[in-house]
């Protein structure tokens, strides 16, 4: 049908820093769209490794610090955990 063409805003109207984000190919979606781009198994590998090693060596009850850190990281990546 008769759709209007979408134009990019001129540089005078663009928000500061928005051009740099467009050039880099933003890795985060808009704040209204919170679906993560990564699979949960691939997100936060550092905290996941520490959490898993602690649980294997000391048991889940002794590792709440690492479990909470991993959950915080996953939430920052957009997962609802």
mmJSON file of the N, C-alpha and C atoms, coordinates in Angstrom:
{"data_MODEL":{"atom_site":{
"group_PDB":["ATOM","ATOM","ATOM","ATOM","ATOM","ATOM","ATOM","ATOM","ATOM","ATOM","ATOM","ATOM","ATOM","ATOM","ATOM","ATOM","ATOM","ATOM","ATOM","ATOM","ATOM","ATOM","ATOM","ATOM","ATOM","ATOM","ATOM","ATOM","ATOM","ATOM","ATOM","ATOM","ATOM","ATOM","ATOM","ATOM","ATOM","ATOM","ATOM","ATOM","ATOM","ATOM","ATOM","ATOM","ATOM","ATOM","ATOM","ATOM","ATOM","ATOM","ATOM","ATOM","ATOM","ATOM","ATOM","ATOM","ATOM","ATOM","ATOM","ATOM","ATOM","ATOM","ATOM","ATOM","ATOM","ATOM","ATOM","ATOM","ATOM","ATOM","ATOM","ATOM","ATOM","ATOM","ATOM","ATOM","ATOM","ATOM","ATOM","ATOM","ATOM","ATOM","ATOM","ATOM","ATOM","ATOM","ATOM","ATOM","ATOM","ATOM","ATOM","ATOM","ATOM","ATOM","ATOM","ATOM","ATOM","ATOM","ATOM","ATOM","ATOM","ATOM","ATOM","ATOM","ATOM","ATOM","ATOM","ATOM","ATOM","ATOM","ATOM","ATOM","ATOM","ATOM","ATOM","ATOM","ATOM","ATOM","ATOM","ATOM","ATOM","ATOM","ATOM","ATOM","ATOM","ATOM","ATOM","ATOM","ATOM","ATOM","ATOM","ATOM","ATOM","ATOM","ATOM","ATOM","ATOM","ATOM","ATOM","ATOM","ATOM","ATOM","ATOM","ATOM","ATOM","ATOM","ATOM","ATOM","ATOM","ATOM","ATOM","ATOM","ATOM","ATOM","ATOM","ATOM","ATOM","ATOM","ATOM","ATOM","ATOM","ATOM","ATOM","ATOM","ATOM","ATOM","ATOM","ATOM","ATOM","ATOM","ATOM","ATOM","ATOM","ATOM","ATOM","ATOM","ATOM","ATOM","ATOM","ATOM","ATOM","ATOM","ATOM","ATOM","ATOM","ATOM","ATOM","ATOM","ATOM","ATOM","ATOM","ATOM","ATOM","ATOM","ATOM","ATOM","ATOM","ATOM","ATOM","ATOM","ATOM","ATOM","ATOM","ATOM","ATOM","ATOM","ATOM","ATOM","ATOM","ATOM","ATOM","ATOM","ATOM","ATOM","ATOM","ATOM","ATOM","ATOM","ATOM","ATOM","ATOM","ATOM","ATOM","ATOM","ATOM","ATOM","ATOM","ATOM","ATOM","ATOM","ATOM","ATOM","ATOM","ATOM","ATOM","ATOM","ATOM","ATOM","ATOM","ATOM","ATOM","ATOM","ATOM"],
"id":[1,2,3,4,5,6,7,8,9,10,11,12,13,14,15,16,17,18,19,20,21,22,23,24,25,26,27,28,29,30,31,32,33,34,35,36,37,38,39,40,41,42,43,44,45,46,47,48,49,50,51,52,53,54,55,56,57,58,59,60,61,62,63,64,65,66,67,68,69,70,71,72,73,74,75,76,77,78,79,80,81,82,83,84,85,86,87,88,89,90,91,92,93,94,95,96,97,98,99,100,101,102,103,104,105,106,107,108,109,110,111,112,113,114,115,116,117,118,119,120,121,122,123,124,125,126,127,128,129,130,131,132,133,134,135,136,137,138,139,140,141,142,143,144,145,146,147,148,149,150,151,152,153,154,155,156,157,158,159,160,161,162,163,164,165,166,167,168,169,170,171,172,173,174,175,176,177,178,179,180,181,182,183,184,185,186,187,188,189,190,191,192,193,194,195,196,197,198,199,200,201,202,203,204,205,206,207,208,209,210,211,212,213,214,215,216,217,218,219,220,221,222,223,224,225,226,227,228,229,230,231,232,233,234,235,236,237,238,239,240,241,242,243],
"type_symbol":["N","C","C","N","C","C","N","C","C","N","C","C","N","C","C","N","C","C","N","C","C","N","C","C","N","C","C","N","C","C","N","C","C","N","C","C","N","C","C","N","C","C","N","C","C","N","C","C","N","C","C","N","C","C","N","C","C","N","C","C","N","C","C","N","C","C","N","C","C","N","C","C","N","C","C","N","C","C","N","C","C","N","C","C","N","C","C","N","C","C","N","C","C","N","C","C","N","C","C","N","C","C","N","C","C","N","C","C","N","C","C","N","C","C","N","C","C","N","C","C","N","C","C","N","C","C","N","C","C","N","C","C","N","C","C","N","C","C","N","C","C","N","C","C","N","C","C","N","C","C","N","C","C","N","C","C","N","C","C","N","C","C","N","C","C","N","C","C","N","C","C","N","C","C","N","C","C","N","C","C","N","C","C","N","C","C","N","C","C","N","C","C","N","C","C","N","C","C","N","C","C","N","C","C","N","C","C","N","C","C","N","C","C","N","C","C","N","C","C","N","C","C","N","C","C","N","C","C","N","C","C","N","C","C","N","C","C","N","C","C","N","C","C"],
"label_atom_id":["N","CA","C","N","CA","C","N","CA","C","N","CA","C","N","CA","C","N","CA","C","N","CA","C","N","CA","C","N","CA","C","N","CA","C","N","CA","C","N","CA","C","N","CA","C","N","CA","C","N","CA","C","N","CA","C","N","CA","C","N","CA","C","N","CA","C","N","CA","C","N","CA","C","N","CA","C","N","CA","C","N","CA","C","N","CA","C","N","CA","C","N","CA","C","N","CA","C","N","CA","C","N","CA","C","N","CA","C","N","CA","C","N","CA","C","N","CA","C","N","CA","C","N","CA","C","N","CA","C","N","CA","C","N","CA","C","N","CA","C","N","CA","C","N","CA","C","N","CA","C","N","CA","C","N","CA","C","N","CA","C","N","CA","C","N","CA","C","N","CA","C","N","CA","C","N","CA","C","N","CA","C","N","CA","C","N","CA","C","N","CA","C","N","CA","C","N","CA","C","N","CA","C","N","CA","C","N","CA","C","N","CA","C","N","CA","C","N","CA","C","N","CA","C","N","CA","C","N","CA","C","N","CA","C","N","CA","C","N","CA","C","N","CA","C","N","CA","C","N","CA","C","N","CA","C","N","CA","C","N","CA","C","N","CA","C","N","CA","C","N","CA","C","N","CA","C","N","CA","C","N","CA","C"],
"label_alt_id":[null,null,null,null,null,null,null,null,null,null,null,null,null,null,null,null,null,null,null,null,null,null,null,null,null,null,null,null,null,null,null,null,null,null,null,null,null,null,null,null,null,null,null,null,null,null,null,null,null,null,null,null,null,null,null,null,null,null,null,null,null,null,null,null,null,null,null,null,null,null,null,null,null,null,null,null,null,null,null,null,null,null,null,null,null,null,null,null,null,null,null,null,null,null,null,null,null,null,null,null,null,null,null,null,null,null,null,null,null,null,null,null,null,null,null,null,null,null,null,null,null,null,null,null,null,null,null,null,null,null,null,null,null,null,null,null,null,null,null,null,null,null,null,null,null,null,null,null,null,null,null,null,null,null,null,null,null,null,null,null,null,null,null,null,null,null,null,null,null,null,null,null,null,null,null,null,null,null,null,null,null,null,null,null,null,null,null,null,null,null,null,null,null,null,null,null,null,null,null,null,null,null,null,null,null,null,null,null,null,null,null,null,null,null,null,null,null,null,null,null,null,null,null,null,null,null,null,null,null,null,null,null,null,null,null,null,null,null,null,null,null,null,null],
"label_comp_id":["UNK","UNK","UNK","UNK","UNK","UNK","UNK","UNK","UNK","UNK","UNK","UNK","UNK","UNK","UNK","UNK","UNK","UNK","UNK","UNK","UNK","UNK","UNK","UNK","UNK","UNK","UNK","UNK","UNK","UNK","UNK","UNK","UNK","UNK","UNK","UNK","UNK","UNK","UNK","UNK","UNK","UNK","UNK","UNK","UNK","UNK","UNK","UNK","UNK","UNK","UNK","UNK","UNK","UNK","UNK","UNK","UNK","UNK","UNK","UNK","UNK","UNK","UNK","UNK","UNK","UNK","UNK","UNK","UNK","UNK","UNK","UNK","UNK","UNK","UNK","UNK","UNK","UNK","UNK","UNK","UNK","UNK","UNK","UNK","UNK","UNK","UNK","UNK","UNK","UNK","UNK","UNK","UNK","UNK","UNK","UNK","UNK","UNK","UNK","UNK","UNK","UNK","UNK","UNK","UNK","UNK","UNK","UNK","UNK","UNK","UNK","UNK","UNK","UNK","UNK","UNK","UNK","UNK","UNK","UNK","UNK","UNK","UNK","UNK","UNK","UNK","UNK","UNK","UNK","UNK","UNK","UNK","UNK","UNK","UNK","UNK","UNK","UNK","UNK","UNK","UNK","UNK","UNK","UNK","UNK","UNK","UNK","UNK","UNK","UNK","UNK","UNK","UNK","UNK","UNK","UNK","UNK","UNK","UNK","UNK","UNK","UNK","UNK","UNK","UNK","UNK","UNK","UNK","UNK","UNK","UNK","UNK","UNK","UNK","UNK","UNK","UNK","UNK","UNK","UNK","UNK","UNK","UNK","UNK","UNK","UNK","UNK","UNK","UNK","UNK","UNK","UNK","UNK","UNK","UNK","UNK","UNK","UNK","UNK","UNK","UNK","UNK","UNK","UNK","UNK","UNK","UNK","UNK","UNK","UNK","UNK","UNK","UNK","UNK","UNK","UNK","UNK","UNK","UNK","UNK","UNK","UNK","UNK","UNK","UNK","UNK","UNK","UNK","UNK","UNK","UNK","UNK","UNK","UNK","UNK","UNK","UNK","UNK","UNK","UNK","UNK","UNK","UNK"],
"label_asym_id":["A","A","A","A","A","A","A","A","A","A","A","A","A","A","A","A","A","A","A","A","A","A","A","A","A","A","A","A","A","A","A","A","A","A","A","A","A","A","A","A","A","A","A","A","A","A","A","A","A","A","A","A","A","A","A","A","A","A","A","A","A","A","A","A","A","A","A","A","A","A","A","A","A","A","A","A","A","A","A","A","A","A","A","A","A","A","A","A","A","A","A","A","A","A","A","A","A","A","A","A","A","A","A","A","A","A","A","A","A","A","A","A","A","A","A","A","A","A","A","A","A","A","A","A","A","A","A","A","A","A","A","A","A","A","A","A","A","A","A","A","A","A","A","A","A","A","A","A","A","A","A","A","A","A","A","A","A","A","A","A","A","A","A","A","A","A","A","A","A","A","A","A","A","A","A","A","A","A","A","A","A","A","A","A","A","A","A","A","A","A","A","A","A","A","A","A","A","A","A","A","A","A","A","A","A","A","A","A","A","A","A","A","A","A","A","A","A","A","A","A","A","A","A","A","A","A","A","A","A","A","A","A","A","A","A","A","A","A","A","A","A","A","A"],
"label_entity_id":["1","1","1","1","1","1","1","1","1","1","1","1","1","1","1","1","1","1","1","1","1","1","1","1","1","1","1","1","1","1","1","1","1","1","1","1","1","1","1","1","1","1","1","1","1","1","1","1","1","1","1","1","1","1","1","1","1","1","1","1","1","1","1","1","1","1","1","1","1","1","1","1","1","1","1","1","1","1","1","1","1","1","1","1","1","1","1","1","1","1","1","1","1","1","1","1","1","1","1","1","1","1","1","1","1","1","1","1","1","1","1","1","1","1","1","1","1","1","1","1","1","1","1","1","1","1","1","1","1","1","1","1","1","1","1","1","1","1","1","1","1","1","1","1","1","1","1","1","1","1","1","1","1","1","1","1","1","1","1","1","1","1","1","1","1","1","1","1","1","1","1","1","1","1","1","1","1","1","1","1","1","1","1","1","1","1","1","1","1","1","1","1","1","1","1","1","1","1","1","1","1","1","1","1","1","1","1","1","1","1","1","1","1","1","1","1","1","1","1","1","1","1","1","1","1","1","1","1","1","1","1","1","1","1","1","1","1","1","1","1","1","1","1"],
"label_seq_id":[1,1,1,2,2,2,3,3,3,4,4,4,5,5,5,6,6,6,7,7,7,8,8,8,9,9,9,10,10,10,11,11,11,12,12,12,13,13,13,14,14,14,15,15,15,16,16,16,17,17,17,18,18,18,19,19,19,20,20,20,21,21,21,22,22,22,23,23,23,24,24,24,25,25,25,26,26,26,27,27,27,28,28,28,29,29,29,30,30,30,31,31,31,32,32,32,33,33,33,34,34,34,35,35,35,36,36,36,37,37,37,38,38,38,39,39,39,40,40,40,41,41,41,42,42,42,43,43,43,44,44,44,45,45,45,46,46,46,47,47,47,48,48,48,49,49,49,50,50,50,51,51,51,52,52,52,53,53,53,54,54,54,55,55,55,56,56,56,57,57,57,58,58,58,59,59,59,60,60,60,61,61,61,62,62,62,63,63,63,64,64,64,65,65,65,66,66,66,67,67,67,68,68,68,69,69,69,70,70,70,71,71,71,72,72,72,73,73,73,74,74,74,75,75,75,76,76,76,77,77,77,78,78,78,79,79,79,80,80,80,81,81,81],
"pdbx_PDB_ins_code":[null,null,null,null,null,null,null,null,null,null,null,null,null,null,null,null,null,null,null,null,null,null,null,null,null,null,null,null,null,null,null,null,null,null,null,null,null,null,null,null,null,null,null,null,null,null,null,null,null,null,null,null,null,null,null,null,null,null,null,null,null,null,null,null,null,null,null,null,null,null,null,null,null,null,null,null,null,null,null,null,null,null,null,null,null,null,null,null,null,null,null,null,null,null,null,null,null,null,null,null,null,null,null,null,null,null,null,null,null,null,null,null,null,null,null,null,null,null,null,null,null,null,null,null,null,null,null,null,null,null,null,null,null,null,null,null,null,null,null,null,null,null,null,null,null,null,null,null,null,null,null,null,null,null,null,null,null,null,null,null,null,null,null,null,null,null,null,null,null,null,null,null,null,null,null,null,null,null,null,null,null,null,null,null,null,null,null,null,null,null,null,null,null,null,null,null,null,null,null,null,null,null,null,null,null,null,null,null,null,null,null,null,null,null,null,null,null,null,null,null,null,null,null,null,null,null,null,null,null,null,null,null,null,null,null,null,null,null,null,null,null,null,null],
"Cartn_x":[0.833,0.0,0.88,0.323,1.057,1.782,2.897,3.655,4.561,4.73,5.625,7.06,8.004,9.404,9.919,10.723,11.313,12.669,12.874,14.134,14.875,16.187,17.003,16.954,16.998,17.008,18.318,18.238,19.463,20.389,21.655,22.625,22.314,21.63,21.282,20.208,19.366,18.292,18.643,19.725,20.097,20.584,20.347,20.817,22.326,22.996,24.442,24.807,25.782,26.24,25.435,24.319,23.503,24.181,24.952,25.654,26.688,27.408,28.421,27.776,26.598,25.917,25.472,25.007,24.586,25.772,26.918,28.103,28.621,28.522,29.069,28.122,26.88,25.915,25.587,24.765,24.458,24.183,24.776,24.574,23.351,22.775,21.601,20.417,19.263,18.046,17.507,16.506,15.874,15.329,15.213,14.799,13.398,12.544,11.207,11.201,12.263,12.357,13.449,13.066,14.053,14.455,14.107,14.484,15.99,16.699,18.15,18.525,19.689,20.172,20.927,21.501,22.269,21.372,21.813,21.154,21.643,20.82,21.178,22.42,22.632,23.803,25.107,25.034,26.243,26.483,25.532,25.664,26.454,27.232,27.974,28.86,29.76,30.574,31.489,31.964,32.869,32.168,31.004,30.287,29.719,29.378,28.864,29.945,31.164,32.265,32.549,32.618,32.881,31.772,30.529,29.383,29.44,29.668,29.69,30.823,32.007,33.149,32.89,32.311,32.016,31.004,29.949,28.92,29.493,30.355,30.951,31.848,32.637,33.591,32.976,32.002,31.516,30.025,29.279,27.837,27.099,25.853,25.061,24.876,24.695,24.437,25.6,26.814,27.996,28.327,27.548,27.923,26.906,26.139,25.106,25.703,26.898,27.574,27.756,28.226,28.476,27.175,26.21,24.909,24.231,24.247,23.647,24.373,25.69,26.471,26.113,25.931,25.574,24.163,23.251,21.879,21.862,22.639,22.72,23.249,24.262,24.819,23.779,23.056,22.029,20.935,20.529,19.511,20.007,21.289,21.877,21.901,21.947,21.929,20.5,19.496,18.11,17.304,17.869,17.136,16.308,15.155,14.265,14.47,15.462,15.769,15.607],
"Cartn_y":[-1.169,0.0,1.236,2.375,3.627,3.917,3.232,3.438,4.654,5.357,6.503,6.025,6.634,6.236,6.65,5.79,6.076,6.707,7.859,8.564,8.617,8.569,8.745,10.213,10.507,11.901,12.557,13.857,14.574,14.597,14.838,14.824,15.892,16.968,18.02,17.543,16.602,16.115,14.825,14.187,12.908,13.115,12.125,12.174,12.007,12.624,12.46,10.99,10.535,9.162,8.175,8.598,7.645,7.228,8.109,7.765,6.685,6.752,5.754,4.384,4.351,3.084,2.494,3.323,2.825,2.261,2.934,2.497,1.166,0.93,-0.266,-1.452,-1.229,-2.334,-2.742,-1.992,-2.17,-3.625,-4.091,-5.468,-5.587,-4.47,-4.495,-3.963,-4.543,-4.075,-2.883,-2.235,-1.1,-1.514,-0.572,-0.889,-1.503,-1.216,-1.779,-3.245,-3.695,-5.078,-5.761,-6.535,-7.078,-8.516,-9.053,-10.423,-10.484,-11.356,-11.442,-12.009,-11.609,-12.093,-13.409,-13.68,-14.902,-15.978,-17.221,-18.308,-18.253,-18.688,-18.606,-19.436,-20.502,-21.35,-20.659,-19.663,-18.986,-17.635,-17.178,-15.885,-16.035,-15.054,-14.98,-16.201,-16.524,-17.729,-17.663,-16.479,-16.363,-16.69,-16.075,-16.343,-17.758,-18.266,-19.639,-20.638,-20.421,-21.331,-21.311,-20.117,-20.008,-20.664,-20.419,-21.016,-22.532,-23.073,-24.529,-25.189,-24.594,-25.152,-25.146,-24.082,-23.988,-25.055,-25.218,-26.196,-27.607,-27.926,-29.259,-29.513,-28.511,-28.688,-28.551,-27.652,-27.312,-27.536,-27.786,-27.952,-26.639,-26.742,-25.566,-24.601,-25.116,-24.272,-23.327,-23.737,-22.923,-21.925,-21.91,-21.112,-20.041,-19.581,-18.588,-17.314,-16.958,-15.762,-15.868,-17.011,-17.196,-17.398,-18.053,-18.256,-16.911,-16.059,-14.732,-13.873,-13.973,-13.205,-13.634,-14.926,-15.42,-14.977,-15.032,-14.571,-13.087,-12.299,-10.859,-10.615,-11.363,-11.241,-11.615,-12.7,-13.121,-12.082,-11.482,-10.43,-9.239,-8.908,-7.8,-8.102,-9.377,-9.793,-9.872,-9.673,-9.648,-10.889,-11.831,-13.037,-12.804,-13.447,-13.315,-14.526,-14.428,-15.531,-15.093],
"Cartn_z":[0.0,0.0,0.0,0.291,0.234,1.531,1.759,2.986,2.855,3.923,3.936,4.097,3.401,3.566,4.936,5.524,6.829,6.595,7.216,7.041,8.357,8.284,9.475,9.878,11.174,11.597,11.181,10.939,10.589,11.793,11.551,12.641,13.678,13.283,14.234,15.209,14.78,15.632,16.355,15.974,16.58,18.008,18.836,20.211,20.251,21.22,21.323,21.487,20.736,20.855,20.022,19.439,18.684,17.395,16.787,15.546,15.801,16.912,17.23,17.423,18.031,18.235,16.915,15.984,14.684,13.91,13.996,13.275,13.806,15.102,15.712,15.62,15.221,15.199,16.621,17.256,18.669,19.031,20.119,20.559,21.455,21.871,22.726,21.952,22.207,21.568,22.346,21.789,22.446,23.798,24.697,26.053,26.108,25.143,25.123,24.709,24.057,23.592,24.397,25.407,26.345,26.047,24.876,24.55,24.295,25.007,24.835,23.476,22.983,21.694,21.825,22.995,23.207,23.807,23.679,24.405,25.844,26.769,28.187,28.504,27.759,28.017,27.631,26.761,26.274,26.939,27.731,28.388,29.689,30.022,31.283,31.541,30.655,30.852,32.072,32.427,33.579,34.891,35.119,36.369,36.385,35.222,35.134,35.552,35.076,35.407,36.914,37.497,38.939,39.751,39.336,40.034,39.971,38.783,38.604,39.384,39.333,40.075,41.575,42.074,43.5,43.912,43.112,43.445,43.454,42.504,42.436,43.652,44.041,45.129,46.521,46.673,48.015,48.237,47.187,47.329,47.116,46.717,46.373,47.539,48.731,49.898,50.209,49.879,50.186,49.077,48.01,46.839,46.473,47.419,47.116,46.541,46.945,46.428,44.913,44.43,43.002,42.229,42.85,42.207,41.992,43.011,42.9,41.871,41.828,40.849,39.424,39.213,37.879,37.508,38.443,38.174,37.827,38.545,38.278,36.868,36.473,35.133,34.073,34.292,33.338,33.207,34.316,34.254,33.455,33.62,32.87,31.374,31.009,29.607,29.05,29.915,29.458,29.769,30.516,30.865,32.121,32.196,33.341,34.239,35.145,36.055,37.496],
"occupancy":[1.0,1.0,1.0,1.0,1.0,1.0,1.0,1.0,1.0,1.0,1.0,1.0,1.0,1.0,1.0,1.0,1.0,1.0,1.0,1.0,1.0,1.0,1.0,1.0,1.0,1.0,1.0,1.0,1.0,1.0,1.0,1.0,1.0,1.0,1.0,1.0,1.0,1.0,1.0,1.0,1.0,1.0,1.0,1.0,1.0,1.0,1.0,1.0,1.0,1.0,1.0,1.0,1.0,1.0,1.0,1.0,1.0,1.0,1.0,1.0,1.0,1.0,1.0,1.0,1.0,1.0,1.0,1.0,1.0,1.0,1.0,1.0,1.0,1.0,1.0,1.0,1.0,1.0,1.0,1.0,1.0,1.0,1.0,1.0,1.0,1.0,1.0,1.0,1.0,1.0,1.0,1.0,1.0,1.0,1.0,1.0,1.0,1.0,1.0,1.0,1.0,1.0,1.0,1.0,1.0,1.0,1.0,1.0,1.0,1.0,1.0,1.0,1.0,1.0,1.0,1.0,1.0,1.0,1.0,1.0,1.0,1.0,1.0,1.0,1.0,1.0,1.0,1.0,1.0,1.0,1.0,1.0,1.0,1.0,1.0,1.0,1.0,1.0,1.0,1.0,1.0,1.0,1.0,1.0,1.0,1.0,1.0,1.0,1.0,1.0,1.0,1.0,1.0,1.0,1.0,1.0,1.0,1.0,1.0,1.0,1.0,1.0,1.0,1.0,1.0,1.0,1.0,1.0,1.0,1.0,1.0,1.0,1.0,1.0,1.0,1.0,1.0,1.0,1.0,1.0,1.0,1.0,1.0,1.0,1.0,1.0,1.0,1.0,1.0,1.0,1.0,1.0,1.0,1.0,1.0,1.0,1.0,1.0,1.0,1.0,1.0,1.0,1.0,1.0,1.0,1.0,1.0,1.0,1.0,1.0,1.0,1.0,1.0,1.0,1.0,1.0,1.0,1.0,1.0,1.0,1.0,1.0,1.0,1.0,1.0,1.0,1.0,1.0,1.0,1.0,1.0,1.0,1.0,1.0,1.0,1.0,1.0,1.0,1.0,1.0,1.0,1.0,1.0],
"B_iso_or_equiv":[0.0,0.0,0.0,0.0,0.0,0.0,0.0,0.0,0.0,0.0,0.0,0.0,0.0,0.0,0.0,0.0,0.0,0.0,0.0,0.0,0.0,0.0,0.0,0.0,0.0,0.0,0.0,0.0,0.0,0.0,0.0,0.0,0.0,0.0,0.0,0.0,0.0,0.0,0.0,0.0,0.0,0.0,0.0,0.0,0.0,0.0,0.0,0.0,0.0,0.0,0.0,0.0,0.0,0.0,0.0,0.0,0.0,0.0,0.0,0.0,0.0,0.0,0.0,0.0,0.0,0.0,0.0,0.0,0.0,0.0,0.0,0.0,0.0,0.0,0.0,0.0,0.0,0.0,0.0,0.0,0.0,0.0,0.0,0.0,0.0,0.0,0.0,0.0,0.0,0.0,0.0,0.0,0.0,0.0,0.0,0.0,0.0,0.0,0.0,0.0,0.0,0.0,0.0,0.0,0.0,0.0,0.0,0.0,0.0,0.0,0.0,0.0,0.0,0.0,0.0,0.0,0.0,0.0,0.0,0.0,0.0,0.0,0.0,0.0,0.0,0.0,0.0,0.0,0.0,0.0,0.0,0.0,0.0,0.0,0.0,0.0,0.0,0.0,0.0,0.0,0.0,0.0,0.0,0.0,0.0,0.0,0.0,0.0,0.0,0.0,0.0,0.0,0.0,0.0,0.0,0.0,0.0,0.0,0.0,0.0,0.0,0.0,0.0,0.0,0.0,0.0,0.0,0.0,0.0,0.0,0.0,0.0,0.0,0.0,0.0,0.0,0.0,0.0,0.0,0.0,0.0,0.0,0.0,0.0,0.0,0.0,0.0,0.0,0.0,0.0,0.0,0.0,0.0,0.0,0.0,0.0,0.0,0.0,0.0,0.0,0.0,0.0,0.0,0.0,0.0,0.0,0.0,0.0,0.0,0.0,0.0,0.0,0.0,0.0,0.0,0.0,0.0,0.0,0.0,0.0,0.0,0.0,0.0,0.0,0.0,0.0,0.0,0.0,0.0,0.0,0.0,0.0,0.0,0.0,0.0,0.0,0.0,0.0,0.0,0.0,0.0,0.0,0.0],
"pdbx_formal_charge":[null,null,null,null,null,null,null,null,null,null,null,null,null,null,null,null,null,null,null,null,null,null,null,null,null,null,null,null,null,null,null,null,null,null,null,null,null,null,null,null,null,null,null,null,null,null,null,null,null,null,null,null,null,null,null,null,null,null,null,null,null,null,null,null,null,null,null,null,null,null,null,null,null,null,null,null,null,null,null,null,null,null,null,null,null,null,null,null,null,null,null,null,null,null,null,null,null,null,null,null,null,null,null,null,null,null,null,null,null,null,null,null,null,null,null,null,null,null,null,null,null,null,null,null,null,null,null,null,null,null,null,null,null,null,null,null,null,null,null,null,null,null,null,null,null,null,null,null,null,null,null,null,null,null,null,null,null,null,null,null,null,null,null,null,null,null,null,null,null,null,null,null,null,null,null,null,null,null,null,null,null,null,null,null,null,null,null,null,null,null,null,null,null,null,null,null,null,null,null,null,null,null,null,null,null,null,null,null,null,null,null,null,null,null,null,null,null,null,null,null,null,null,null,null,null,null,null,null,null,null,null,null,null,null,null,null,null,null,null,null,null,null,null],
"auth_seq_id":[1,1,1,2,2,2,3,3,3,4,4,4,5,5,5,6,6,6,7,7,7,8,8,8,9,9,9,10,10,10,11,11,11,12,12,12,13,13,13,14,14,14,15,15,15,16,16,16,17,17,17,18,18,18,19,19,19,20,20,20,21,21,21,22,22,22,23,23,23,24,24,24,25,25,25,26,26,26,27,27,27,28,28,28,29,29,29,30,30,30,31,31,31,32,32,32,33,33,33,34,34,34,35,35,35,36,36,36,37,37,37,38,38,38,39,39,39,40,40,40,41,41,41,42,42,42,43,43,43,44,44,44,45,45,45,46,46,46,47,47,47,48,48,48,49,49,49,50,50,50,51,51,51,52,52,52,53,53,53,54,54,54,55,55,55,56,56,56,57,57,57,58,58,58,59,59,59,60,60,60,61,61,61,62,62,62,63,63,63,64,64,64,65,65,65,66,66,66,67,67,67,68,68,68,69,69,69,70,70,70,71,71,71,72,72,72,73,73,73,74,74,74,75,75,75,76,76,76,77,77,77,78,78,78,79,79,79,80,80,80,81,81,81],
"auth_comp_id":["UNK","UNK","UNK","UNK","UNK","UNK","UNK","UNK","UNK","UNK","UNK","UNK","UNK","UNK","UNK","UNK","UNK","UNK","UNK","UNK","UNK","UNK","UNK","UNK","UNK","UNK","UNK","UNK","UNK","UNK","UNK","UNK","UNK","UNK","UNK","UNK","UNK","UNK","UNK","UNK","UNK","UNK","UNK","UNK","UNK","UNK","UNK","UNK","UNK","UNK","UNK","UNK","UNK","UNK","UNK","UNK","UNK","UNK","UNK","UNK","UNK","UNK","UNK","UNK","UNK","UNK","UNK","UNK","UNK","UNK","UNK","UNK","UNK","UNK","UNK","UNK","UNK","UNK","UNK","UNK","UNK","UNK","UNK","UNK","UNK","UNK","UNK","UNK","UNK","UNK","UNK","UNK","UNK","UNK","UNK","UNK","UNK","UNK","UNK","UNK","UNK","UNK","UNK","UNK","UNK","UNK","UNK","UNK","UNK","UNK","UNK","UNK","UNK","UNK","UNK","UNK","UNK","UNK","UNK","UNK","UNK","UNK","UNK","UNK","UNK","UNK","UNK","UNK","UNK","UNK","UNK","UNK","UNK","UNK","UNK","UNK","UNK","UNK","UNK","UNK","UNK","UNK","UNK","UNK","UNK","UNK","UNK","UNK","UNK","UNK","UNK","UNK","UNK","UNK","UNK","UNK","UNK","UNK","UNK","UNK","UNK","UNK","UNK","UNK","UNK","UNK","UNK","UNK","UNK","UNK","UNK","UNK","UNK","UNK","UNK","UNK","UNK","UNK","UNK","UNK","UNK","UNK","UNK","UNK","UNK","UNK","UNK","UNK","UNK","UNK","UNK","UNK","UNK","UNK","UNK","UNK","UNK","UNK","UNK","UNK","UNK","UNK","UNK","UNK","UNK","UNK","UNK","UNK","UNK","UNK","UNK","UNK","UNK","UNK","UNK","UNK","UNK","UNK","UNK","UNK","UNK","UNK","UNK","UNK","UNK","UNK","UNK","UNK","UNK","UNK","UNK","UNK","UNK","UNK","UNK","UNK","UNK","UNK","UNK","UNK","UNK","UNK","UNK"],
"auth_asym_id":["A","A","A","A","A","A","A","A","A","A","A","A","A","A","A","A","A","A","A","A","A","A","A","A","A","A","A","A","A","A","A","A","A","A","A","A","A","A","A","A","A","A","A","A","A","A","A","A","A","A","A","A","A","A","A","A","A","A","A","A","A","A","A","A","A","A","A","A","A","A","A","A","A","A","A","A","A","A","A","A","A","A","A","A","A","A","A","A","A","A","A","A","A","A","A","A","A","A","A","A","A","A","A","A","A","A","A","A","A","A","A","A","A","A","A","A","A","A","A","A","A","A","A","A","A","A","A","A","A","A","A","A","A","A","A","A","A","A","A","A","A","A","A","A","A","A","A","A","A","A","A","A","A","A","A","A","A","A","A","A","A","A","A","A","A","A","A","A","A","A","A","A","A","A","A","A","A","A","A","A","A","A","A","A","A","A","A","A","A","A","A","A","A","A","A","A","A","A","A","A","A","A","A","A","A","A","A","A","A","A","A","A","A","A","A","A","A","A","A","A","A","A","A","A","A","A","A","A","A","A","A","A","A","A","A","A","A","A","A","A","A","A","A"],
"auth_atom_id":["N","CA","C","N","CA","C","N","CA","C","N","CA","C","N","CA","C","N","CA","C","N","CA","C","N","CA","C","N","CA","C","N","CA","C","N","CA","C","N","CA","C","N","CA","C","N","CA","C","N","CA","C","N","CA","C","N","CA","C","N","CA","C","N","CA","C","N","CA","C","N","CA","C","N","CA","C","N","CA","C","N","CA","C","N","CA","C","N","CA","C","N","CA","C","N","CA","C","N","CA","C","N","CA","C","N","CA","C","N","CA","C","N","CA","C","N","CA","C","N","CA","C","N","CA","C","N","CA","C","N","CA","C","N","CA","C","N","CA","C","N","CA","C","N","CA","C","N","CA","C","N","CA","C","N","CA","C","N","CA","C","N","CA","C","N","CA","C","N","CA","C","N","CA","C","N","CA","C","N","CA","C","N","CA","C","N","CA","C","N","CA","C","N","CA","C","N","CA","C","N","CA","C","N","CA","C","N","CA","C","N","CA","C","N","CA","C","N","CA","C","N","CA","C","N","CA","C","N","CA","C","N","CA","C","N","CA","C","N","CA","C","N","CA","C","N","CA","C","N","CA","C","N","CA","C","N","CA","C","N","CA","C","N","CA","C","N","CA","C","N","CA","C","N","CA","C","N","CA","C","N","CA","C"],
"pdbx_PDB_model_num":[1,1,1,1,1,1,1,1,1,1,1,1,1,1,1,1,1,1,1,1,1,1,1,1,1,1,1,1,1,1,1,1,1,1,1,1,1,1,1,1,1,1,1,1,1,1,1,1,1,1,1,1,1,1,1,1,1,1,1,1,1,1,1,1,1,1,1,1,1,1,1,1,1,1,1,1,1,1,1,1,1,1,1,1,1,1,1,1,1,1,1,1,1,1,1,1,1,1,1,1,1,1,1,1,1,1,1,1,1,1,1,1,1,1,1,1,1,1,1,1,1,1,1,1,1,1,1,1,1,1,1,1,1,1,1,1,1,1,1,1,1,1,1,1,1,1,1,1,1,1,1,1,1,1,1,1,1,1,1,1,1,1,1,1,1,1,1,1,1,1,1,1,1,1,1,1,1,1,1,1,1,1,1,1,1,1,1,1,1,1,1,1,1,1,1,1,1,1,1,1,1,1,1,1,1,1,1,1,1,1,1,1,1,1,1,1,1,1,1,1,1,1,1,1,1,1,1,1,1,1,1,1,1,1,1,1,1,1,1,1,1,1,1]
}}}
